[in-house]
Amino acid sequence: MENLEQQCEDAVFELCDAREQFPSLCANELTKCIQIKNDINMSKVSGKPSVIDKSSTSEKGERLDLNVNQEEICFDHLDSRLQNVISTLNNLKAVVDQTEREKQCPIKKLLQD
């Protein structure tokens, strides 16, 4: 374990030393690296769409219909949007449950009479 820590410290020292000796070269390489990473993250996803068994994903008959071109899906974006939709649905279910409980509340019935 100490050998691994020493190797890490040596690598960090060499990196810092190179950065001090060649700041413009390091900045250019960092710019290239960031540009490549951005290009990779922004590229279109190409591949065959997977088949989803709707019966296993639908709960109590609820289904989510999406009209999406499946060759241009950004899965991270869709995952976050799906989480937002699920959160919104859960909030709406809570509101419906709360209103149903309020309708059946004995105090509410007494106030209406």
DSSP file (Angstrom, degrees, kcal/mol; ACC not computed):
  #  RESIDUE AA STRUCTURE BP1 BP2  ACC     N-H-->O    O-->H-N    N-H-->O    O-->H-N    TCO  KAPPA ALPHA  PHI   PSI    X-CA   Y-CA   Z-CA
    1    1 A M     >        0   0    0      0, 0.0     4,-2.2     0, 0.0     5,-0.2   0.000 360.0 360.0 360.0 -40.6    0.0    0.0    0.0
    2    2 A E  H  >  +     0   0    0      1,-0.2     4,-2.5     2,-0.2     5,-0.2   0.870 360.0  55.6 -64.1 -35.3    2.8    2.4    0.8
    3    3 A N  H  > S+     0   0    0      2,-0.2     4,-2.3     1,-0.2    -1,-0.2   0.907 107.8  48.4 -63.2 -41.4    4.4    1.6   -2.6
    4    4 A L  H  > S+     0   0    0      2,-0.2     4,-2.3     1,-0.2    -2,-0.2   0.907 111.4  49.6 -65.0 -42.5    1.1    2.6   -4.3
    5    5 A E  H  X S+     0   0    0     -4,-2.2     4,-2.5     1,-0.2    -2,-0.2   0.899 110.8  50.3 -62.9 -40.4    1.0    5.9   -2.3
    6    6 A Q  H  X S+     0   0    0     -4,-2.5     4,-2.5     2,-0.2    -2,-0.2   0.901 109.6  50.7 -64.8 -40.9    4.6    6.6   -3.2
    7    7 A Q  H  X S+     0   0    0     -4,-2.3     4,-2.4     2,-0.2    -2,-0.2   0.899 110.7  49.4 -63.7 -39.9    3.8    6.1   -6.8
    8    8 A C  H  X S+     0   0    0     -4,-2.3     4,-2.5     2,-0.2    -2,-0.2   0.924 111.3  48.7 -64.7 -44.0    0.9    8.4   -6.6
    9    9 A E  H  X S+     0   0    0     -4,-2.5     4,-2.4     1,-0.2    -2,-0.2   0.904 111.7  49.8 -62.3 -41.0    2.9   11.1   -4.9
   10   10 A D  H  X S+     0   0    0     -4,-2.5     4,-2.6     2,-0.2    -1,-0.2   0.905 110.9  49.4 -63.5 -41.6    5.7   10.7   -7.6
   11   11 A A  H  X S+     0   0    0     -4,-2.4     4,-2.3     2,-0.2    -2,-0.2   0.908 111.8  48.2 -65.2 -41.5    3.1   11.0  -10.4
   12   12 A V  H  X S+     0   0    0     -4,-2.5     4,-2.6     2,-0.2     5,-0.2   0.908 111.8  50.4 -65.0 -41.3    1.6   14.1   -8.8
   13   13 A F  H  X S+     0   0    0     -4,-2.4     4,-2.6     2,-0.2    -2,-0.2   0.928 111.4  47.7 -62.0 -45.2    5.0   15.6   -8.4
   14   14 A E  H  X S+     0   0    0     -4,-2.6     4,-2.5     2,-0.2    -1,-0.2   0.894 112.3  50.0 -63.3 -39.6    6.0   14.9  -12.0
   15   15 A L  H  X S+     0   0    0     -4,-2.3     4,-2.2     2,-0.2    -2,-0.2   0.928 112.8  45.5 -64.6 -45.5    2.7   16.4  -13.2
   16   16 A C  H  X S+     0   0    0     -4,-2.6     4,-1.9     2,-0.2    -2,-0.2   0.895 113.2  50.9 -65.0 -39.4    3.1   19.6  -11.1
   17   17 A D  H  X S+     0   0    0     -4,-2.6     4,-2.1    -5,-0.2    -2,-0.2   0.916 111.2  47.5 -64.0 -43.4    6.7   19.9  -12.3
   18   18 A A  H  X S+     0   0    0     -4,-2.5     4,-2.7     1,-0.2    -1,-0.2   0.879 110.0  53.5 -65.5 -37.2    5.7   19.5  -15.9
   19   19 A R  H  < S+     0   0    0     -4,-2.2    -1,-0.2     1,-0.2    -2,-0.2   0.872 110.3  47.0 -66.1 -36.0    3.0   22.1  -15.4
   20   20 A E  H  < S+     0   0    0     -4,-1.9    -2,-0.2     1,-0.2    -1,-0.2   0.874 116.9  43.2 -71.3 -37.1    5.5   24.6  -14.0
   21   21 A Q  H  < S+     0   0    0     -4,-2.1    -2,-0.2     1,-0.2    -1,-0.2   0.863 128.6  25.1 -77.5 -36.2    8.0   24.0  -16.8
   22   22 A F     X  +     0   0    0     -4,-2.7     4,-2.3    -5,-0.2    -1,-0.2  -0.560  67.9 156.1-129.2  67.2    5.5   24.0  -19.7
   23   23 A P  H  > S+     0   0    0      0, 0.0     4,-2.3     0, 0.0     5,-0.2   0.895  76.7  47.0 -65.6 -39.9    2.4   26.0  -18.7
   24   24 A S  H  > S+     0   0    0      2,-0.2     4,-2.4     1,-0.2     5,-0.2   0.905 112.8  49.4 -70.3 -38.3    1.2   26.9  -22.2
   25   25 A L  H  > S+     0   0    0      2,-0.2     4,-2.5     1,-0.2    -1,-0.2   0.917 112.5  48.1 -64.3 -42.8    1.6   23.3  -23.5
   26   26 A C  H  X S+     0   0    0     -4,-2.3     4,-2.5     2,-0.2    -2,-0.2   0.901 111.3  50.6 -64.2 -40.3   -0.3   22.0  -20.5
   27   27 A A  H  X S+     0   0    0     -4,-2.3     4,-2.2    -5,-0.2    -2,-0.2   0.907 111.2  48.4 -64.4 -40.9   -3.0   24.6  -21.0
   28   28 A N  H  X S+     0   0    0     -4,-2.4     4,-2.3     2,-0.2    -2,-0.2   0.916 112.6  47.7 -64.7 -43.0   -3.3   23.6  -24.7
   29   29 A E  H  X S+     0   0    0     -4,-2.5     4,-2.6     2,-0.2    -2,-0.2   0.882 111.2  51.1 -65.9 -37.9   -3.5   19.9  -23.9
   30   30 A L  H  X S+     0   0    0     -4,-2.5     4,-2.6     2,-0.2    -1,-0.2   0.906 109.5  50.8 -64.8 -40.7   -6.1   20.6  -21.2
   31   31 A T  H  X S+     0   0    0     -4,-2.2     4,-2.4     2,-0.2    -2,-0.2   0.917 111.3  47.9 -61.5 -43.6   -8.1   22.5  -23.8
   32   32 A K  H  X S+     0   0    0     -4,-2.3     4,-2.7     2,-0.2    -2,-0.2   0.920 111.6  50.4 -62.3 -43.8   -7.9   19.7  -26.2
   33   33 A C  H  X S+     0   0    0     -4,-2.6     4,-2.4     1,-0.2    -2,-0.2   0.918 111.8  46.9 -61.8 -44.6   -8.9   17.2  -23.5
   34   34 A I  H  X S+     0   0    0     -4,-2.6     4,-2.5     2,-0.2    -1,-0.2   0.901 112.2  50.8 -64.9 -40.5  -11.9   19.2  -22.5
   35   35 A Q  H  X S+     0   0    0     -4,-2.4     4,-2.5     2,-0.2    -2,-0.2   0.914 111.3  47.7 -63.6 -42.9  -13.0   19.7  -26.2
   36   36 A I  H  X S+     0   0    0     -4,-2.7     4,-2.4     2,-0.2    -2,-0.2   0.917 112.0  49.9 -63.8 -42.9  -12.7   15.9  -26.8
   37   37 A K  H  X S+     0   0    0     -4,-2.4     4,-2.4     1,-0.2    -2,-0.2   0.908 111.6  48.5 -63.4 -41.2  -14.7   15.2  -23.7
   38   38 A N  H  X S+     0   0    0     -4,-2.5     4,-2.1     2,-0.2    -1,-0.2   0.911 110.6  51.2 -63.8 -42.1  -17.4   17.7  -24.7
   39   39 A D  H  X S+     0   0    0     -4,-2.5     4,-0.8     1,-0.2    -2,-0.2   0.903 111.4  47.9 -61.7 -41.0  -17.5   16.2  -28.2
   40   40 A I  H >< S+     0   0    0     -4,-2.4     3,-0.6     1,-0.2    -2,-0.2   0.929 113.6  46.9 -65.1 -45.0  -18.0   12.7  -26.8
   41   41 A N  H 3< S+     0   0    0     -4,-2.4    -1,-0.2     1,-0.2    -2,-0.2   0.807 115.8  45.0 -68.4 -29.0  -20.7   13.8  -24.4
   42   42 A M  H 3< S+     0   0    0     -4,-2.1    -1,-0.2    -5,-0.2    -2,-0.2   0.495  88.5 110.7 -93.9  -4.1  -22.6   15.7  -27.1
   43   43 A S  S << S-     0   0    0     -4,-0.8     2,-0.1    -3,-0.6    -3,-0.0  -0.344  76.9 -99.6 -72.0 153.8  -22.4   13.1  -29.8
   44   44 A K        -     0   0    0      1,-0.1     2,-0.6    30,-0.1    -1,-0.1  -0.404  32.7-116.8 -71.7 147.0  -25.5   11.3  -30.9
   45   45 A V        -     0   0    0     28,-0.3     2,-0.5    -2,-0.1    28,-0.3  -0.749  33.4-169.6 -84.1 122.5  -26.2    7.8  -29.5
   46   46 A S        +     0   0    0     -2,-0.6     2,-0.3    26,-0.1    25,-0.1  -0.962  33.9  91.9-118.1 128.4  -26.2    5.3  -32.2
   47   47 A G  S    S-     0   0    0     -2,-0.5    -2,-0.0    23,-0.1     3,-0.0  -0.924  76.8 -62.7 167.9 169.9  -27.3    1.8  -31.6
   48   48 A K        -     0   0    0     -2,-0.3     2,-0.1     1,-0.1    -2,-0.0  -0.566  55.2-115.1 -76.4 135.8  -30.3   -0.4  -31.7
   49   49 A P        -     0   0    0      0, 0.0     2,-0.2     0, 0.0    -1,-0.1  -0.445  30.7-120.3 -69.0 143.7  -33.1    0.6  -29.4
   50   50 A S        -     0   0    0     -2,-0.1     2,-0.5     1,-0.1    -3,-0.0  -0.565  21.6-117.8 -84.3 150.1  -33.8   -1.9  -26.7
   51   51 A V        -     0   0    0     -2,-0.2     2,-0.5     2,-0.0    -1,-0.1  -0.751  26.6-155.6 -89.4 129.1  -37.2   -3.5  -26.3
   52   52 A I        -     0   0    0     -2,-0.5     2,-0.9     3,-0.0     3,-0.1  -0.908  16.8-128.7-109.5 129.3  -38.9   -2.8  -23.1
   53   53 A D    >>  -     0   0    0     -2,-0.5     4,-1.3     1,-0.2     3,-0.6  -0.657  20.0-162.9 -75.8 107.8  -41.6   -5.1  -21.7
   54   54 A K  H 3> S+     0   0    0     -2,-0.9     4,-2.0     1,-0.2    -1,-0.2   0.794  83.4  61.7 -67.3 -28.2  -44.4   -2.7  -21.1
   55   55 A S  H 34 S+     0   0    0      1,-0.2    -1,-0.2     2,-0.2     6,-0.1   0.861 107.0  44.7 -68.0 -32.4  -46.3   -5.1  -18.8
   56   56 A S  H <4 S+     0   0    0     -3,-0.6    -1,-0.2     1,-0.2    -2,-0.2   0.780 116.3  46.1 -81.1 -25.2  -43.4   -5.1  -16.3
   57   57 A T  H  < S+     0   0    0     -4,-1.3     2,-0.5     2,-0.0    -2,-0.2   0.721  95.1  84.3 -89.4 -20.4  -42.9   -1.4  -16.4
   58   58 A S     <  -     0   0    0     -4,-2.0     2,-0.6    -5,-0.2     3,-0.2  -0.694  64.2-159.5 -86.3 131.1  -46.5   -0.4  -16.1
   59   59 A E  B >  S-A   62   0A   0      3,-0.6     3,-1.4    -2,-0.5    -3,-0.1  -0.944  73.6 -12.0-113.2 122.8  -47.8   -0.3  -12.5
   60   60 A K  T 3  S-     0   0    0     -2,-0.6    -1,-0.2     1,-0.3     3,-0.1   0.857 128.6 -56.5  56.5  39.0  -51.5   -0.5  -12.0
   61   61 A G  T 3  S+     0   0    0      1,-0.3     2,-0.4    -3,-0.2    -1,-0.3   0.548  99.8 140.1  77.5   6.2  -52.2    0.0  -15.7
   62   62 A E  B <   -A   59   0A   0     -3,-1.4    -3,-0.6    -5,-0.0     2,-0.4  -0.695  27.0-178.7 -86.7 134.5  -50.3    3.3  -15.8
   63   63 A R        -     0   0    0     -2,-0.4     2,-0.6    -5,-0.2    -5,-0.0  -0.966  23.1-143.4-133.5 150.0  -48.2    3.8  -19.0
   64   64 A L        -     0   0    0     -2,-0.4     2,-0.6     2,-0.0    -2,-0.0  -0.953  16.7-159.0-113.6 115.1  -46.0    6.5  -20.2
   65   65 A D        -     0   0    0     -2,-0.6     2,-0.4     2,-0.0    -2,-0.0  -0.838  10.5-175.1 -98.9 124.0  -46.1    7.1  -23.9
   66   66 A L        -     0   0    0     -2,-0.6     2,-0.9     2,-0.1    -2,-0.0  -0.970  18.9-155.3-119.7 130.7  -43.2    8.9  -25.5
   67   67 A N        +     0   0    0     -2,-0.4     2,-0.4     2,-0.0    -2,-0.0  -0.845  41.5 147.1-101.8  95.5  -42.9    9.9  -29.1
   68   68 A V        -     0   0    0     -2,-0.9     2,-0.8     5,-0.0     5,-0.1  -0.978  57.3-117.5-134.1 140.3  -39.2   10.0  -29.6
   69   69 A N    >   -     0   0    0     -2,-0.4     3,-1.7     1,-0.2    -2,-0.0  -0.709  31.0-150.9 -73.7 112.4  -36.9    9.3  -32.5
   70   70 A Q  G >  S+     0   0    0     -2,-0.8     3,-0.6     1,-0.3    -1,-0.2   0.629  87.6  61.5 -70.6 -14.0  -35.0    6.4  -30.9
   71   71 A E  G 3  S+     0   0    0      1,-0.2    -1,-0.3   -25,-0.1   -26,-0.1   0.665 106.6  45.8 -83.5 -14.6  -31.8    6.9  -32.8
   72   72 A E  G <  S+     0   0    0     -3,-1.7     2,-0.3   -28,-0.1    -1,-0.2  -0.026  79.7 139.0-116.2  30.1  -31.3   10.4  -31.3
   73   73 A I    <   -     0   0    0     -3,-0.6     2,-0.8   -28,-0.3   -28,-0.3  -0.591  41.8-154.3 -80.2 131.0  -32.1    9.6  -27.6
   74   74 A C     >  -     0   0    0     -2,-0.3     4,-2.5     1,-0.2     5,-0.2  -0.902  11.2-163.7-101.1 103.6  -29.9   11.2  -25.0
   75   75 A F  H  > S+     0   0    0     -2,-0.8     4,-2.5     1,-0.2     5,-0.2   0.840  83.6  52.5 -64.8 -36.5  -30.3    8.6  -22.2
   76   76 A D  H  > S+     0   0    0      2,-0.2     4,-2.1     1,-0.2    -1,-0.2   0.924 112.3  46.4 -64.4 -42.0  -29.0   10.8  -19.4
   77   77 A H  H  > S+     0   0    0      1,-0.2     4,-2.3     2,-0.2    -2,-0.2   0.922 114.1  47.4 -65.0 -44.3  -31.4   13.6  -20.3
   78   78 A L  H  X S+     0   0    0     -4,-2.5     4,-2.9     1,-0.2    -1,-0.2   0.870 109.3  54.6 -66.0 -35.6  -34.3   11.2  -20.6
   79   79 A D  H  X S+     0   0    0     -4,-2.5     4,-2.3    -5,-0.2    -1,-0.2   0.928 110.3  45.1 -63.9 -43.9  -33.4    9.6  -17.3
   80   80 A S  H  X S+     0   0    0     -4,-2.1     4,-1.9     2,-0.2    -2,-0.2   0.896 114.3  49.1 -67.4 -37.8  -33.5   12.9  -15.5
   81   81 A R  H  X S+     0   0    0     -4,-2.3     4,-2.4     2,-0.2    -2,-0.2   0.899 110.6  51.1 -66.6 -39.2  -36.8   13.8  -17.3
   82   82 A L  H  X S+     0   0    0     -4,-2.9     4,-2.8     1,-0.2    -2,-0.2   0.905 108.8  51.0 -63.8 -41.0  -38.3   10.5  -16.3
   83   83 A Q  H  X S+     0   0    0     -4,-2.3     4,-2.4     1,-0.2    -1,-0.2   0.891 110.2  50.0 -63.1 -38.1  -37.3   11.0  -12.7
   84   84 A N  H  X S+     0   0    0     -4,-1.9     4,-2.5     2,-0.2    -2,-0.2   0.908 111.4  48.2 -65.3 -41.6  -38.9   14.5  -12.9
   85   85 A V  H  X S+     0   0    0     -4,-2.4     4,-2.8     2,-0.2    -2,-0.2   0.920 112.0  49.2 -64.5 -43.9  -42.1   12.9  -14.3
   86   86 A I  H  X S+     0   0    0     -4,-2.8     4,-2.5     2,-0.2    -2,-0.2   0.916 111.7  49.3 -61.4 -43.2  -42.1   10.2  -11.6
   87   87 A S  H  X S+     0   0    0     -4,-2.4     4,-2.2     2,-0.2    -2,-0.2   0.914 111.7  48.5 -62.3 -43.1  -41.6   12.8   -8.9
   88   88 A T  H  X S+     0   0    0     -4,-2.5     4,-2.5     2,-0.2    -2,-0.2   0.913 111.4  50.1 -63.8 -42.9  -44.5   14.9  -10.3
   89   89 A L  H  X S+     0   0    0     -4,-2.8     4,-2.6     1,-0.2    -2,-0.2   0.910 110.1  50.3 -61.9 -41.9  -46.8   11.8  -10.5
   90   90 A N  H  X S+     0   0    0     -4,-2.5     4,-2.1     2,-0.2    -1,-0.2   0.897 110.7  49.8 -63.3 -39.3  -46.0   10.9   -6.9
   91   91 A N  H  X S+     0   0    0     -4,-2.2     4,-2.0     2,-0.2    -2,-0.2   0.913 111.3  48.8 -64.6 -41.8  -46.8   14.5   -5.9
   92   92 A L  H  X S+     0   0    0     -4,-2.5     4,-2.5     2,-0.2    -2,-0.2   0.893 109.6  51.9 -65.3 -39.3  -50.1   14.4   -7.7
   93   93 A K  H  X S+     0   0    0     -4,-2.6     4,-2.7     1,-0.2    -1,-0.2   0.904 108.8  51.3 -61.7 -40.4  -50.9   11.0   -6.1
   94   94 A A  H  X S+     0   0    0     -4,-2.1     4,-2.3     2,-0.2    -2,-0.2   0.893 109.9  49.4 -64.1 -39.1  -50.2   12.5   -2.7
   95   95 A V  H  X S+     0   0    0     -4,-2.0     4,-2.5     2,-0.2    -2,-0.2   0.920 111.6  48.5 -65.2 -43.8  -52.5   15.5   -3.5
   96   96 A V  H  X S+     0   0    0     -4,-2.5     4,-2.3     2,-0.2    -2,-0.2   0.926 112.4  48.6 -62.2 -44.8  -55.3   13.1   -4.7
   97   97 A D  H  X S+     0   0    0     -4,-2.7     4,-2.4     1,-0.2    -1,-0.2   0.906 111.4  50.5 -60.9 -41.3  -54.9   11.0   -1.5
   98   98 A Q  H  X S+     0   0    0     -4,-2.3     4,-2.2     1,-0.2    -2,-0.2   0.915 110.6  47.8 -65.2 -42.5  -55.0   14.1    0.7
   99   99 A T  H  X S+     0   0    0     -4,-2.5     4,-1.9     2,-0.2    -1,-0.2   0.880 111.2  51.6 -66.5 -36.5  -58.2   15.4   -1.0
  100  100 A E  H  X S+     0   0    0     -4,-2.3     4,-1.5     2,-0.2    -2,-0.2   0.913 110.5  48.3 -64.4 -41.8  -59.9   12.0   -0.6
  101  101 A R  H  X S+     0   0    0     -4,-2.4     4,-0.5     1,-0.2    -2,-0.2   0.885 110.1  52.2 -65.3 -37.5  -59.0   11.9    3.1
  102  102 A E  H >< S+     0   0    0     -4,-2.2     3,-0.6     1,-0.2    -1,-0.2   0.869 106.4  53.7 -66.5 -35.4  -60.3   15.5    3.5
  103  103 A K  H 3< S+     0   0    0     -4,-1.9    -1,-0.2     1,-0.2    -2,-0.2   0.857 113.4  42.8 -64.9 -34.4  -63.6   14.5    1.9
  104  104 A Q  H 3< S+     0   0    0     -4,-1.5    -1,-0.2    -5,-0.1    -2,-0.2   0.442  85.2 120.4 -92.6  -0.7  -64.0   11.6    4.3
  105  105 A C    <X  -     0   0    0     -3,-0.6     4,-1.8    -4,-0.5     5,-0.2  -0.459  61.7-140.9 -68.1 130.7  -62.9   13.6    7.4
  106  106 A P  H  > S+     0   0    0      0, 0.0     4,-2.1     0, 0.0     5,-0.2   0.839 101.0  55.4 -63.9 -32.4  -65.7   13.7   10.0
  107  107 A I  H  > S+     0   0    0      2,-0.2     4,-2.2     1,-0.2     5,-0.2   0.910 106.6  50.7 -66.2 -41.0  -64.9   17.3   10.9
  108  108 A K  H  > S+     0   0    0      1,-0.2     4,-1.7     2,-0.2    -1,-0.2   0.906 110.0  50.4 -61.8 -42.0  -65.4   18.3    7.3
  109  109 A K  H  X S+     0   0    0     -4,-1.8     4,-1.3     1,-0.2    -1,-0.2   0.893 110.2  49.7 -64.2 -39.4  -68.7   16.5    7.2
  110  110 A L  H  < S+     0   0    0     -4,-2.1    -1,-0.2     1,-0.2    -2,-0.2   0.885 109.8  51.0 -66.8 -38.0  -69.9   18.2   10.4
  111  111 A L  H  < S+     0   0    0     -4,-2.2    -1,-0.2     1,-0.2    -2,-0.2   0.834 108.7  51.8 -68.6 -31.9  -68.9   21.6    9.0
  112  112 A Q  H  <        0   0    0     -4,-1.7    -1,-0.2     1,-0.2    -2,-0.2   0.786 360.0 360.0 -75.3 -26.8  -70.9   21.0    5.8
  113  113 A D     <        0   0    0     -4,-1.3    -1,-0.2    -5,-0.1    -2,-0.2   0.482 360.0 360.0 -77.6 360.0  -74.0   20.0    7.6
